[in-house]
Amino acid sequence: MRTATSVLLFCLIASLQAPPAPAAQPPVADPAARAQAVADKALNYLKSQQQPNGAWHSGPQPPAITALVLRAFVRDEKYNSRTDFVARGYQALLEHQLESGGIYKDMLANYNTAIAISALAAAQDPAYKERIDKAVAYLRSLQWTDTIEGGPTGDQKITPEHTWYGGTGYGSRGRPDGSNTQLFIEAMHDAGVSAEDPAMKAALRFVSRMQNFSETNDQPWAGNDGGAVYTPANNGESFAGEYTGPDGRRMLRSYGSMTYAMLKSYIYCGLSRDDPRVKAAWDWVTRNWTLDENPGMAAGDPANRLYGMYYYYVTLARALHAYGQPLIVDPQGNRHDWRIELIDKLASLQNPDGSFIGDKRWMEDNPIIATSFAVLAIQEAQRDLKQRPAP
């Protein structure tokens, strides 16, 4: 029988030989894995919503809806353009390509064609090159850079001094705006068009006139907060409203989705972080960082704070990935990793069936649109995490 002394000695020796027990800690989920779980659930929902003809739009709905879904699928490594149901989706989308090269149905020519180009380019399938080239050529024809019958000056030439110059609207004769122009720029960028291309240079001029930055913007309403408004055309307009400045001038409020659209467009058009326009836009981002509302929208009407939230999320994600800075430091000195915060925010908004749904404005009450935007946003965060791992 062991004595008490020998038992104590045995336990002491054993404790010196055994590794210390780790402290109990809750498991830390990898943010990229969290993102993929959200995306997988959302993509499964989208797959279940495909129409018998392969499309995700029906009736009078725009084919851009199908293009959004396809882009989300082919950016996930589990799918490509040859995956059966995805291939049928592309076939349904391309049934809308006209002889002119445009990819749309009845209306919204720029909006639909631009989103379709980005979806085709995302497939990275050589079989679509001719289709993309034809669509890009058509998109160029919609840009306000020359005489277009029925435009703001009749048959007169649109010069660089005109507020419509370089922009695009919903159709061939529509007033240009920041939303359509940023989609135009994104489509050109995704199709491989150089930032030095004349169309990109002209678009940059339009986008610069969207900014509340009087140092580079010649419009009378331009302030100096660095954010963006909806359009500079026709004396300017902002969905966040307008107000009278201290000097009695009519001023337009900046807001989130257009500011991120502008920032992304600046990067795609070849501007660097050192450009004063980019610096001013980034300053606006740091002062207005939030994922709880579309910042600036509530200033005009508190009911508008959630206006276009999923459009906001995907535009924000693309802009911040293009900018290349994972951390945002707000005015209080708080550090925000936008990728992780966006992943967590979207995870909190996902419905049990994998879908997302938003406000009825901008058609975000359509779960296919909202879910596509959410997946595309989370994929930008994933891409950025691969390039720049979380600290």
C-alpha positions as CSV (number, residue, x, y, z in Angstrom):
1,M,0.0,0.0,0.0
2,R,1.3,3.4,-0.9
3,T,2.0,5.8,1.9
4,A,0.5,9.3,1.8
5,T,4.0,10.7,1.0
6,S,4.5,8.4,-2.0
7,V,1.1,9.2,-3.4
8,L,1.8,13.0,-3.1
9,L,5.2,12.5,-4.8
10,F,3.6,10.5,-7.7
11,C,1.0,13.3,-8.2
12,L,3.6,16.0,-8.2
13,I,5.7,14.1,-10.9
14,A,2.7,13.5,-13.0
15,S,1.7,17.2,-12.9
16,L,5.1,18.2,-14.0
17,Q,5.0,15.8,-17.0
18,A,1.5,16.6,-18.2
19,P,0.8,19.7,-20.3
20,P,-1.3,22.3,-18.6
21,A,-5.0,22.1,-19.3
22,P,-6.1,24.9,-21.7
23,A,-8.4,27.5,-20.3
24,A,-12.0,27.1,-21.4
25,Q,-12.8,29.5,-24.2
26,P,-15.8,29.8,-26.5
27,P,-15.0,28.6,-30.1
28,V,-14.2,31.5,-32.4
29,A,-15.8,31.1,-35.8
30,D,-13.7,32.0,-38.9
31,P,-15.4,35.0,-40.5
32,A,-14.8,33.6,-44.0
33,A,-16.6,30.4,-42.9
34,R,-19.4,32.4,-41.4
35,A,-19.8,34.3,-44.7
36,Q,-19.8,31.1,-46.7
37,A,-22.5,29.6,-44.4
38,V,-24.7,32.7,-45.1
39,A,-24.0,32.6,-48.8
40,D,-24.7,28.8,-49.1
41,K,-28.1,29.2,-47.4
42,A,-29.0,32.2,-49.6
43,L,-27.8,30.5,-52.8
44,N,-29.9,27.4,-52.0
45,Y,-32.9,29.7,-51.6
46,L,-32.2,31.3,-55.0
47,K,-31.8,28.0,-56.7
48,S,-35.2,27.0,-55.4
49,Q,-36.7,30.1,-57.1
50,Q,-35.6,29.4,-60.6
51,Q,-38.4,29.5,-63.2
52,P,-39.0,26.5,-65.5
53,N,-37.4,28.4,-68.4
54,G,-34.2,28.9,-66.5
55,A,-34.8,32.6,-65.6
56,W,-35.4,34.3,-62.2
57,H,-37.5,37.0,-63.6
58,S,-41.0,36.6,-65.1
59,G,-43.7,38.6,-66.8
60,P,-42.8,42.3,-67.0
61,Q,-39.9,42.0,-64.6
62,P,-36.5,43.2,-65.9
63,P,-34.0,40.5,-67.0
64,A,-31.4,42.2,-64.7
65,I,-33.0,40.2,-61.9
66,T,-31.7,37.0,-63.6
67,A,-28.4,38.6,-64.2
68,L,-28.0,39.5,-60.5
69,V,-28.7,35.9,-59.5
70,L,-26.3,34.5,-62.1
71,R,-23.5,36.8,-61.0
72,A,-24.0,35.6,-57.4
73,F,-23.7,31.9,-58.4
74,V,-20.7,32.1,-60.7
75,R,-18.7,34.1,-58.1
76,D,-19.1,31.1,-55.7
77,E,-16.4,28.4,-56.3
78,K,-19.0,25.6,-56.3
79,Y,-20.6,26.8,-59.5
80,N,-19.7,28.0,-63.0
81,S,-21.4,28.9,-66.2
82,R,-21.4,25.2,-67.2
83,T,-23.3,24.1,-64.1
84,D,-26.6,22.9,-65.6
85,F,-29.1,25.2,-63.9
86,V,-26.7,28.1,-64.2
87,A,-26.2,27.5,-67.9
88,R,-29.9,27.5,-68.4
89,G,-30.0,30.8,-66.6
90,Y,-27.5,32.4,-68.9
91,Q,-29.4,31.0,-71.9
92,A,-32.6,32.7,-70.6
93,L,-30.7,36.0,-70.0
94,L,-29.2,36.0,-73.5
95,E,-32.6,35.5,-75.1
96,H,-33.1,39.2,-74.3
97,Q,-30.0,40.4,-76.3
98,L,-31.2,42.4,-79.2
99,E,-29.5,43.0,-82.5
100,S,-28.3,46.3,-81.2
101,G,-26.4,44.5,-78.5
102,G,-28.6,45.7,-75.7
103,I,-29.8,43.1,-73.1
104,Y,-33.1,44.3,-71.9
105,K,-36.9,44.0,-72.3
106,D,-38.9,47.1,-73.4
107,M,-37.3,49.6,-71.0
108,L,-34.4,50.4,-68.7
109,A,-31.8,49.7,-71.4
110,N,-28.7,50.9,-69.6
111,Y,-29.7,49.4,-66.2
112,N,-30.4,45.9,-67.6
113,T,-27.5,45.8,-70.1
114,A,-24.9,47.0,-67.6
115,I,-25.9,44.4,-65.0
116,A,-26.0,41.7,-67.7
117,I,-22.5,42.6,-68.8
118,S,-21.2,42.2,-65.3
119,A,-22.9,38.9,-64.9
120,L,-21.5,37.6,-68.2
121,A,-18.0,38.9,-67.4
122,A,-18.2,37.2,-63.9
123,A,-18.6,33.8,-65.6
124,Q,-15.1,34.1,-67.1
125,D,-16.3,32.0,-70.0
126,P,-14.7,32.7,-73.5
127,A,-18.0,31.6,-75.1
128,Y,-19.6,34.9,-73.9
129,K,-16.9,37.2,-75.2
130,E,-18.7,38.1,-78.4
131,R,-21.9,38.7,-76.5
132,I,-20.1,41.0,-74.0
133,D,-18.3,43.0,-76.7
134,K,-21.6,43.6,-78.5
135,A,-23.3,44.7,-75.3
136,V,-20.4,47.0,-74.4
137,A,-20.7,48.7,-77.8
138,Y,-24.4,49.2,-77.2
139,L,-23.7,50.6,-73.7
140,R,-21.3,53.1,-75.2
141,S,-24.1,54.4,-77.4
142,L,-26.2,55.3,-74.4
143,Q,-23.6,57.6,-72.8
144,W,-24.2,61.3,-73.1
145,T,-21.0,62.5,-74.9
146,D,-22.4,63.8,-78.2
147,T,-25.5,64.7,-80.0
148,I,-28.5,62.5,-79.1
149,E,-31.8,63.4,-80.7
150,G,-34.3,64.5,-78.1
151,G,-31.8,65.3,-75.5
152,P,-31.6,68.3,-73.2
153,T,-30.3,70.6,-75.9
154,G,-32.4,69.2,-78.8
155,D,-30.0,68.3,-81.6
156,Q,-27.1,70.4,-80.2
157,K,-23.8,68.7,-79.2
158,I,-23.4,67.8,-75.6
159,T,-20.1,69.4,-74.5
160,P,-18.0,68.6,-71.4
161,E,-19.4,71.7,-69.8
162,H,-23.0,70.3,-69.8
163,T,-24.2,68.6,-66.6
164,W,-25.4,65.6,-68.6
165,Y,-22.0,65.0,-70.2
166,G,-20.5,61.5,-69.5
167,G,-23.5,60.2,-67.6
168,T,-26.1,57.6,-68.5
169,G,-29.7,57.3,-67.6
170,Y,-32.2,54.4,-67.7
171,G,-32.6,54.6,-71.5
172,S,-31.1,56.1,-74.6
173,R,-32.7,59.5,-73.9
174,G,-33.2,59.6,-70.2
175,R,-31.7,62.1,-67.9
176,P,-28.4,60.7,-66.5
177,D,-28.0,59.8,-62.9
178,G,-25.4,58.4,-60.5
179,S,-27.0,55.0,-60.1
180,N,-27.1,54.2,-63.8
181,T,-23.6,55.8,-64.4
182,Q,-22.0,53.7,-61.7
183,L,-23.5,50.6,-63.2
184,F,-22.2,51.7,-66.6
185,I,-18.7,52.2,-65.2
186,E,-18.8,48.9,-63.3
187,A,-19.9,47.0,-66.5
188,M,-17.1,48.6,-68.5
189,H,-14.6,47.8,-65.8
190,D,-15.8,44.2,-65.5
191,A,-15.6,43.8,-69.3
192,G,-12.0,44.8,-69.2
193,V,-12.3,48.4,-70.6
194,S,-9.3,50.5,-69.6
195,A,-9.7,53.5,-67.2
196,E,-8.0,55.4,-70.0
197,D,-10.8,54.7,-72.4
198,P,-12.6,57.9,-73.5
199,A,-15.9,56.5,-72.2
200,M,-14.4,56.1,-68.7
201,K,-12.9,59.5,-68.8
202,A,-16.2,61.1,-69.8
203,A,-18.0,59.1,-67.0
204,L,-15.4,60.3,-64.5
205,R,-16.4,63.9,-65.3
206,F,-20.0,63.2,-64.6
207,V,-19.2,61.4,-61.4
208,S,-17.0,64.2,-60.2
209,R,-20.0,66.5,-60.5
210,M,-22.0,64.3,-58.1
211,Q,-19.7,65.2,-55.3
212,N,-20.3,67.7,-52.6
213,F,-16.7,69.0,-53.0
214,S,-16.5,72.5,-54.3
215,E,-12.7,72.2,-54.8
216,T,-13.3,70.1,-57.9
217,N,-17.0,70.4,-58.6
218,D,-18.2,73.4,-60.5
219,Q,-21.9,73.1,-59.6
220,P,-23.5,76.0,-57.6
221,W,-25.0,73.6,-55.0
222,A,-21.7,71.8,-54.2
223,G,-20.8,71.8,-50.6
224,N,-17.7,70.3,-48.9
225,D,-18.7,67.2,-47.0
226,G,-17.1,64.9,-49.7
227,G,-20.2,62.8,-50.2
228,A,-22.4,62.3,-53.3
229,V,-25.8,63.2,-54.5
230,Y,-28.0,61.3,-57.0
231,T,-27.4,63.5,-60.1
232,P,-25.8,66.8,-61.0
233,A,-28.1,67.1,-64.1
234,N,-30.8,69.8,-64.2
235,N,-29.4,71.7,-61.3
236,G,-28.9,68.6,-59.2
237,E,-31.1,66.2,-57.2
238,S,-30.6,64.1,-54.1
239,F,-32.8,61.4,-52.6
240,A,-31.7,62.7,-49.2
241,G,-33.3,66.1,-50.0
242,E,-32.0,69.6,-50.0
243,Y,-31.6,72.5,-47.6
244,T,-30.6,76.2,-47.5
245,G,-27.1,76.8,-46.5
246,P,-25.9,79.6,-44.1
247,D,-25.2,81.8,-47.1
248,G,-28.7,81.3,-48.5
249,R,-27.6,78.9,-51.2
250,R,-29.6,75.8,-52.2
251,M,-27.6,72.8,-51.1
252,L,-28.0,69.1,-51.7
253,R,-27.5,66.4,-49.0
254,S,-25.0,63.6,-49.5
255,Y,-26.0,60.0,-48.7
256,G,-24.5,56.6,-48.3
257,S,-25.3,54.5,-51.4
258,M,-24.4,57.2,-53.8
259,T,-21.2,58.1,-51.9
260,Y,-20.0,54.5,-52.1
261,A,-21.1,54.3,-55.8
262,M,-19.0,57.4,-56.4
263,L,-16.0,56.1,-54.5
264,K,-16.0,52.8,-56.4
265,S,-16.4,54.7,-59.7
266,Y,-13.4,56.9,-58.9
267,I,-11.2,53.8,-58.3
268,Y,-12.5,52.0,-61.4
269,C,-11.8,55.2,-63.4
270,G,-8.2,55.1,-62.3
271,L,-8.0,57.6,-59.5
272,S,-5.7,56.8,-56.6
273,R,-6.2,57.3,-52.9
274,D,-4.1,60.5,-53.1
275,D,-6.6,62.2,-55.4
276,P,-8.4,65.0,-53.5
277,R,-11.8,63.7,-54.6
278,V,-11.0,60.2,-53.3
279,K,-9.7,61.6,-50.0
280,A,-12.8,63.7,-49.6
281,A,-15.0,60.7,-50.2
282,W,-13.0,58.5,-47.8
283,D,-13.4,61.2,-45.1
284,W,-17.1,61.1,-45.6
285,V,-17.1,57.3,-45.2
286,T,-15.1,57.5,-41.9
287,R,-17.5,60.2,-40.5
288,N,-20.6,58.3,-41.5
289,W,-19.8,54.6,-41.0
290,T,-22.8,52.5,-40.2
291,L,-24.6,49.4,-41.4
292,D,-27.8,50.2,-39.5
293,E,-29.1,52.7,-42.1
294,N,-28.4,54.3,-45.5
295,P,-26.6,57.3,-43.9
296,G,-27.9,60.7,-44.9
297,M,-31.3,59.5,-46.0
298,A,-33.0,60.2,-42.7
299,A,-31.9,63.9,-42.7
300,G,-34.6,64.7,-45.3
301,D,-37.2,62.3,-43.9
302,P,-36.6,59.9,-40.9
303,A,-38.9,57.3,-42.7
304,N,-36.2,57.0,-45.4
305,R,-33.4,55.7,-43.2
306,L,-33.7,52.1,-44.5
307,Y,-34.3,53.2,-48.1
308,G,-32.3,50.9,-50.4
309,M,-30.4,49.0,-47.7
310,Y,-29.4,46.0,-49.8
311,Y,-28.3,48.2,-52.7
312,Y,-26.4,50.1,-50.1
313,Y,-24.7,47.0,-48.7
314,V,-23.5,45.7,-52.1
315,T,-22.3,49.1,-53.3
316,L,-20.5,49.7,-50.0
317,A,-18.8,46.3,-50.2
318,R,-17.6,46.7,-53.8
319,A,-16.4,50.2,-53.1
320,L,-14.4,49.3,-50.0
321,H,-12.9,46.2,-51.7
322,A,-11.8,48.4,-54.6
323,Y,-10.4,51.0,-52.2
324,G,-8.4,48.3,-50.4
325,Q,-8.5,49.4,-46.8
326,P,-10.0,46.8,-44.4
327,L,-10.2,49.1,-41.4
328,I,-12.3,52.2,-41.0
329,V,-11.5,54.5,-38.0
330,D,-14.5,56.6,-37.0
331,P,-14.3,60.1,-35.5
332,Q,-14.4,58.5,-31.9
333,G,-11.3,56.5,-32.8
334,N,-13.2,53.2,-33.0
335,R,-11.7,50.7,-35.5
336,H,-14.1,48.9,-37.7
337,D,-13.2,45.9,-39.9
338,W,-15.9,46.4,-42.5
339,R,-15.7,42.9,-43.8
340,I,-16.4,41.2,-40.5
341,E,-19.1,43.8,-39.5
342,L,-20.8,43.4,-42.8
343,I,-20.8,39.5,-42.6
344,D,-22.3,39.7,-39.1
345,K,-24.9,42.2,-40.1
346,L,-26.1,40.2,-43.1
347,A,-26.1,37.0,-41.0
348,S,-28.4,38.8,-38.5
349,L,-30.8,39.8,-41.3
350,Q,-31.1,36.4,-43.1
351,N,-34.5,34.7,-42.9
352,P,-34.8,31.0,-41.9
353,D,-35.3,29.9,-45.5
354,G,-32.0,31.7,-46.5
355,S,-33.7,34.7,-48.2
356,F,-33.4,38.4,-47.4
357,I,-36.1,41.0,-47.9
358,G,-36.1,44.8,-47.6
359,D,-38.1,47.9,-48.1
360,K,-40.5,48.0,-51.1
361,R,-38.7,50.9,-52.6
362,W,-36.1,50.0,-55.2
363,M,-37.9,46.6,-55.4
364,E,-36.1,45.3,-52.4
365,D,-39.4,43.7,-51.1
366,N,-38.6,41.2,-53.9
367,P,-36.6,38.5,-52.0
368,I,-34.8,37.4,-55.2
369,I,-33.3,40.9,-55.6
370,A,-32.6,41.5,-51.9
371,T,-31.0,38.0,-51.6
372,S,-28.9,38.5,-54.7
373,F,-27.6,41.8,-53.4
374,A,-26.8,40.2,-50.0
375,V,-24.9,37.4,-51.5
376,L,-22.9,39.7,-53.8
377,A,-22.1,41.9,-50.8
378,I,-20.9,39.1,-48.7
379,Q,-18.8,37.7,-51.6
380,E,-16.9,41.0,-51.7
381,A,-16.1,40.7,-48.0
382,Q,-14.9,37.1,-48.6
383,R,-12.7,38.2,-51.5
384,D,-11.2,40.9,-49.4
385,L,-10.6,38.6,-46.5
386,K,-8.6,36.2,-48.8
387,Q,-6.4,39.1,-49.9
388,R,-6.1,40.8,-46.5
389,P,-6.8,38.4,-43.6
390,A,-8.5,39.7,-40.6
391,P,-6.0,41.1,-38.0
